[in-house]
Amino acid sequence: MTNPADPGTVARRYIEAIGAQDWETVAQCWQPGAPDVFVGVADLRAPDEIVAFFRDVHAALPDLTMDILSVTAQDERAVVHWRMWGRFDGTAPLIGLAPNGRRLDILGTDVFVVRDGLIVSNTAIVNGLDLARQLAVLPAQHSIAERVLFGLANSIAPLGKAIRARNRPGS
C-alpha cells in the first residue's frame, strides 16, 4: 500500500492533477506560500499563482496531455520526469506569446521537496531552447536560418570582447 504522504506519491498526484485540470487537488498538494520555480520562465507561490499559471497553460493548449515518464523519490525529495504535448491554438498566450497553432512536445523535470505530505518547494526544468524553437521564436535546429542567426551572433562576439577588454581597469 502506498503512503499518501510519500514524496513520490504527492509529486505524482500533483502532476496528474495538472494534466486532469483538477485545480483543487493541485492546490491541496502545496504548502501555502511555498515557491515553485520554473527555471527561466516564472517564480510562483503556492497555491493561487500555480493554479493560475496552469489554467493559462491549458487555455493556451486546449488539448494538452501530460505523461509521467518516471518518478524517483528518496527521503523528502521526488523527481518527476514528464512529457507534455498539445497544439498551441487556444485562447491564452503562453509565456507571453500569442497562440500560433504550432504543435508542442516538451520534456521536463520537476524536483520536489515534500514534508508532511505537502510540497514545500519545486524547481521545474524544461529545455528553453527547444521550447523556443517549437514556438517558432527561434529557427529550427540545423536550419539555414539558424546558421545565419548563429553566424551573426558569432560575427559580433569579437567586438563585445574588445569593448570589455578596453573597459577593464588598467587597460
C-alpha angles and dihedrals in degrees: 000000000000120000107235090213093053110119093234092050093048092048092048092048090050096050092045090050091054090053091047093046088236095155095175091059091043089056094043092057092065137076104233112260094016117144124250110188119194099193109240093356115062145341108216137180123221135286112352099039091046093050091047091049094052093043086058092047090053091046089052093046106031093180093048114158125188127196127187108225097183143346121206120183135181129166106325096340131091126183118200121193109199144172124217126186142166144120118287095225103110134113101269135064121251115222088340097311124119117238110273103176093251120148113240126202112175134177118205144168128215122198109202132189110204126189126177090353096306131103108245096178142359136191112197119196127193131166099262093189092055091045091051090051093049091049089051092242089120127029122262117278114272092008124137089248091055092050090051092048093047091044090055092049091048092048093058096041094088090053091055091047091051092049092050091049091049092051095051115111111262094026 
